Amino acid sequence: MLTGAAELTDFTERRNRFLGFLSRLVREKPLGTFGLAVTLAMILMAIFADWLAPFPHYELNLIDRMQGPSWAHPMGTDHVGRDLLSRVIYGARVSLVVGLSATALDITVAVIVGGTSGYIGGKFDLAVQRFVDAYIAFPGLLLLLTLMSIVGQGLLQMILVLGISGGLGGSRVLRGAVIAIKENDYILAAEAIGTERWRTFLKHVVPNIVPIIIIGFSITIGGVIISEASISFLGFGLPREIPTWGGLLSQEGRQFMEVAPWLAFWPGACLTLVIYSLNMFGDAMRDLLDPRLRGTG
């Protein structure tokens, strides 16, 4: 009975903290609230794409090719008569899957590389950071294109390339946080009583960098989506038959934008709106979770 009461109290406290965070977000960060609303809309659109899309994204209809926006096709059709709205909706699903998966892998790699490097220190830290320095020295887009050309096209390949490469570059932030945390008295006390270092890292260091991880996740996901769009635009992303916003801009959009500008406008507008919203929401998360960085947005 006591255990049940304790669990109920813990659940109530967590719910109140969550509701308090949402209340502060709405009151103090209107742009962050807008970003959250757009992000939720994108998530719902990606989940229910099969029901929201008026036509299958692969369905050809040469009779209606290159039609402008209309009641039947609100965003128009492409050069083979495929409904652009349906393809944009399915493109949101691809962007969401790549964005969430690659960002999760990005943060995991950053914690493993930056966290262990900063906590262990010494020659190990020096060797790891020199490797990270050498990696960061390469132009980012060129490195991504080179890796994609090696591993080939595919959803899994893109997630691995974006996640691992981003995690190596972002490990510096978590390394700095871990270095600051490991100097605290409770870390020194845990080591003094003989606690194994990996256990101290997992039980005392990682929980203290969770706010930084959350902020990093919310800020990084927008960059991952724009990287995916850039790779797809240049033809190194997913196969052509899979609709992505970057692919739509590269194929139909770039080829027919002078005679059918809607083919480039709608994918570009969706990409711009989502990236802007994710950045605004990430900035709001940063400001609300870290009072030292409180802004004006």
C-alpha positions as CSV (number, residue, x, y, z in Angstrom):
1,M,0.0,0.0,0.0
2,L,2.8,2.4,0.8
3,T,4.5,1.5,-2.5
4,G,1.3,2.3,-4.4
5,A,0.9,5.6,-2.6
6,A,4.6,6.5,-3.3
7,E,4.1,5.7,-7.0
8,L,0.9,7.8,-7.1
9,T,2.7,10.7,-5.5
10,D,5.6,10.4,-7.9
11,F,3.2,10.3,-10.9
12,T,1.4,13.4,-9.6
13,E,4.6,15.3,-9.1
14,R,5.8,14.4,-12.6
15,R,2.4,15.4,-14.1
16,N,2.5,18.7,-12.3
17,R,6.0,19.4,-13.5
18,F,5.0,18.7,-17.1
19,L,1.8,20.9,-16.8
20,G,3.9,23.6,-15.2
21,F,6.4,23.4,-18.1
22,L,3.6,23.7,-20.7
23,S,2.1,26.6,-18.8
24,R,5.4,28.5,-18.8
25,L,5.9,27.6,-22.5
26,V,2.6,29.2,-23.4
27,R,3.0,32.2,-21.2
28,E,6.6,33.1,-21.8
29,K,7.5,31.6,-25.2
30,P,4.9,32.3,-27.8
31,L,7.2,31.3,-30.7
32,G,8.1,28.2,-28.8
33,T,4.4,27.4,-28.5
34,F,4.0,27.9,-32.2
35,G,6.9,25.6,-32.9
36,L,5.5,22.9,-30.6
37,A,2.1,23.1,-32.4
38,V,3.7,22.8,-35.8
39,T,5.9,19.9,-34.6
40,L,2.8,18.1,-33.2
41,A,1.0,18.7,-36.5
42,M,3.9,17.2,-38.4
43,I,4.0,14.1,-36.2
44,L,0.2,13.6,-36.6
45,M,0.5,14.1,-40.4
46,A,3.3,11.5,-40.5
47,I,1.5,9.0,-38.4
48,F,-1.8,9.2,-40.3
49,A,-0.4,9.8,-43.8
50,D,-2.2,6.8,-45.1
51,W,-5.5,8.3,-44.2
52,L,-4.7,12.0,-44.8
53,A,-3.3,11.6,-48.3
54,P,-6.1,12.0,-50.8
55,F,-4.2,9.8,-53.3
56,P,-1.5,7.1,-53.2
57,H,1.8,9.0,-53.6
58,Y,2.9,6.7,-56.4
59,E,-0.4,6.9,-58.4
60,L,0.2,8.1,-62.0
61,N,-2.5,10.0,-64.0
62,L,-1.0,11.4,-67.2
63,I,-4.3,13.2,-68.0
64,D,-3.9,15.5,-65.0
65,R,-0.2,16.1,-65.4
66,M,1.2,19.5,-64.5
67,Q,-2.1,20.8,-63.2
68,G,-2.0,23.8,-60.9
69,P,-3.7,23.9,-57.4
70,S,-7.4,23.0,-57.5
71,W,-10.1,21.5,-55.4
72,A,-9.1,18.0,-56.6
73,H,-5.4,18.6,-56.1
74,P,-4.9,21.4,-53.6
75,M,-1.1,21.6,-54.3
76,G,-1.3,20.6,-57.9
77,T,0.2,17.7,-59.7
78,D,3.7,16.8,-61.1
79,H,4.9,15.9,-64.5
80,V,3.4,12.4,-64.4
81,G,0.1,13.4,-62.7
82,R,0.9,12.4,-59.2
83,D,-0.8,14.4,-56.5
84,L,1.7,16.8,-54.9
85,L,-0.2,17.0,-51.5
86,S,0.0,13.3,-51.1
87,R,3.7,13.2,-51.8
88,V,4.3,16.1,-49.4
89,I,2.4,14.3,-46.7
90,Y,4.4,11.1,-47.2
91,G,7.5,13.2,-47.3
92,A,6.7,14.4,-43.8
93,R,6.8,10.8,-42.6
94,V,10.2,10.2,-44.0
95,S,11.5,13.4,-42.5
96,L,10.1,12.5,-39.1
97,V,11.5,9.0,-39.1
98,V,15.0,10.2,-40.2
99,G,14.9,13.2,-37.9
100,L,13.9,11.3,-34.7
101,S,16.0,8.2,-35.4
102,A,19.2,10.0,-36.5
103,T,18.9,12.5,-33.7
104,A,18.5,9.7,-31.1
105,L,21.6,8.0,-32.5
106,D,23.4,11.4,-32.6
107,I,22.8,12.0,-28.9
108,T,23.7,8.5,-28.0
109,V,27.0,8.7,-29.8
110,A,27.6,12.2,-28.2
111,V,27.0,10.8,-24.7
112,I,29.3,7.7,-25.3
113,V,32.1,9.7,-27.0
114,G,32.0,13.0,-25.2
115,G,30.8,11.6,-21.8
116,T,33.4,8.9,-21.5
117,S,36.1,11.2,-22.8
118,G,35.4,13.9,-20.4
119,Y,34.9,11.6,-17.4
120,I,38.0,9.4,-18.0
121,G,40.3,12.3,-19.0
122,G,44.0,12.0,-19.3
123,K,45.6,10.5,-22.4
124,F,42.3,8.8,-23.4
125,D,40.6,12.2,-23.5
126,L,43.5,13.7,-25.5
127,A,43.4,11.0,-28.1
128,V,39.6,11.1,-28.5
129,Q,39.6,14.9,-28.9
130,R,42.3,14.9,-31.5
131,F,40.3,12.4,-33.5
132,V,37.2,14.7,-33.1
133,D,39.3,17.7,-34.1
134,A,40.4,15.9,-37.3
135,Y,36.8,14.9,-38.1
136,I,35.4,18.4,-37.6
137,A,38.1,19.8,-39.9
138,F,36.4,18.1,-42.9
139,P,33.6,20.1,-44.6
140,G,30.3,18.6,-43.2
141,L,28.3,18.3,-46.4
142,L,31.2,16.9,-48.4
143,L,31.8,14.3,-45.7
144,L,28.2,13.3,-45.6
145,L,28.1,12.9,-49.4
146,T,31.2,10.8,-49.3
147,L,29.9,8.5,-46.6
148,M,26.5,8.1,-48.4
149,S,28.3,7.2,-51.7
150,I,30.2,4.5,-49.8
151,V,27.3,2.9,-47.9
152,G,24.7,3.5,-50.6
153,Q,21.2,4.8,-50.7
154,G,18.6,3.7,-48.1
155,L,16.8,4.8,-45.0
156,L,18.9,2.9,-42.5
157,Q,22.1,4.0,-44.2
158,M,21.0,7.7,-44.0
159,I,20.1,7.4,-40.3
160,L,23.5,5.8,-39.5
161,V,25.5,8.4,-41.4
162,L,23.6,11.4,-40.0
163,G,23.5,10.0,-36.5
164,I,27.1,8.9,-36.1
165,S,28.6,11.9,-37.9
166,G,26.5,14.4,-35.9
167,G,27.2,12.7,-32.6
168,L,30.9,12.9,-33.1
169,G,30.7,16.6,-33.9
170,G,28.3,17.3,-31.0
171,S,30.3,15.3,-28.4
172,R,32.2,18.5,-27.4
173,V,29.2,20.0,-25.6
174,L,28.6,16.9,-23.4
175,R,32.3,16.5,-22.8
176,G,32.4,20.0,-21.3
177,A,29.4,19.4,-19.1
178,V,30.8,16.1,-17.8
179,I,34.2,17.7,-17.0
180,A,32.3,20.3,-14.9
181,I,30.1,17.7,-13.1
182,K,32.9,15.3,-12.2
183,E,34.6,17.9,-10.1
184,N,31.6,18.0,-7.7
185,D,32.0,16.7,-4.2
186,Y,29.5,13.8,-4.5
187,I,31.4,12.4,-7.5
188,L,34.6,12.6,-5.5
189,A,32.9,11.0,-2.5
190,A,31.6,8.1,-4.6
191,E,35.1,7.5,-6.0
192,A,36.5,7.7,-2.5
193,I,34.4,4.9,-1.1
194,G,35.4,2.6,-4.0
195,T,32.4,2.9,-6.3
196,E,33.3,1.5,-9.7
197,R,33.8,4.3,-12.2
198,W,31.2,3.1,-14.7
199,R,28.6,2.9,-12.0
200,T,29.4,6.4,-10.9
201,F,29.2,7.6,-14.4
202,L,25.8,6.0,-15.0
203,K,24.2,6.8,-11.6
204,H,25.6,10.3,-10.9
205,V,27.0,11.8,-14.1
206,V,24.4,10.9,-16.7
207,P,21.3,12.0,-14.7
208,N,22.9,15.4,-14.3
209,I,23.4,15.9,-18.0
210,V,19.8,14.9,-18.9
211,P,18.6,18.5,-19.3
212,I,21.5,19.1,-21.7
213,I,20.6,15.9,-23.6
214,I,16.9,17.1,-23.9
215,I,17.9,20.5,-25.1
216,G,20.4,19.0,-27.6
217,F,17.8,16.6,-28.9
218,S,15.2,19.4,-29.6
219,I,17.8,21.7,-31.2
220,T,19.5,18.9,-33.3
221,I,16.5,17.4,-34.9
222,G,16.0,20.4,-37.2
223,G,19.5,20.3,-38.4
224,V,19.2,16.6,-39.1
225,I,16.1,17.1,-41.2
226,I,17.7,19.8,-43.2
227,S,20.8,17.6,-43.7
228,E,18.5,14.8,-45.0
229,A,16.9,17.2,-47.4
230,S,20.2,18.4,-48.6
231,I,21.5,14.9,-49.3
232,S,18.2,14.0,-51.0
233,F,18.3,17.1,-53.1
234,L,21.8,16.2,-54.4
235,G,20.6,12.7,-55.2
236,F,22.5,10.7,-52.5
237,G,19.6,10.1,-50.2
238,L,16.7,7.7,-50.5
239,P,15.7,6.0,-53.8
240,R,13.8,8.2,-56.2
241,E,10.5,6.4,-55.8
242,I,10.3,7.3,-52.1
243,P,9.0,10.9,-51.7
244,T,11.1,13.2,-49.5
245,W,10.9,17.0,-49.3
246,G,14.5,17.3,-50.5
247,G,13.9,14.8,-53.3
248,L,10.8,16.7,-54.5
249,L,12.8,19.9,-54.7
250,S,15.6,18.2,-56.6
251,Q,13.5,16.2,-59.1
252,E,10.2,17.7,-60.1
253,G,10.8,21.0,-58.4
254,R,14.1,21.9,-60.0
255,Q,13.3,20.5,-63.4
256,F,9.9,22.1,-63.9
257,M,9.9,25.1,-61.5
258,E,9.7,27.7,-64.3
259,V,6.5,26.2,-65.8
260,A,5.1,24.7,-62.6
261,P,6.4,26.8,-59.7
262,W,4.2,25.0,-57.2
263,L,6.4,21.9,-57.5
264,A,9.2,23.7,-55.8
265,F,7.2,26.1,-53.6
266,W,5.2,23.6,-51.5
267,P,8.0,21.2,-50.5
268,G,10.3,24.2,-49.8
269,A,7.6,26.0,-47.8
270,C,6.9,22.8,-45.7
271,L,10.7,22.3,-45.1
272,T,11.1,26.0,-44.1
273,L,8.1,26.0,-41.7
274,V,9.1,22.8,-40.0
275,I,12.8,23.7,-39.5
276,Y,11.8,27.2,-38.2
277,S,9.3,25.7,-35.8
278,L,11.7,23.1,-34.5
279,N,14.4,25.7,-33.9
280,M,12.0,28.0,-32.1
281,F,10.8,25.1,-29.9
282,G,14.4,24.0,-29.2
283,D,15.3,27.6,-28.2
284,A,12.3,27.7,-25.9
285,M,13.3,24.4,-24.3
286,R,16.8,25.7,-23.7
287,D,15.6,28.9,-22.1
288,L,13.0,27.2,-19.9
289,L,15.3,24.4,-18.7
290,D,18.3,26.6,-18.1
291,P,17.5,29.9,-16.5
292,R,21.0,31.2,-17.3
293,L,20.0,31.2,-20.9
294,R,16.6,32.8,-20.6
295,G,15.8,34.8,-23.7
296,T,13.1,37.0,-25.0
297,G,11.4,34.8,-27.5
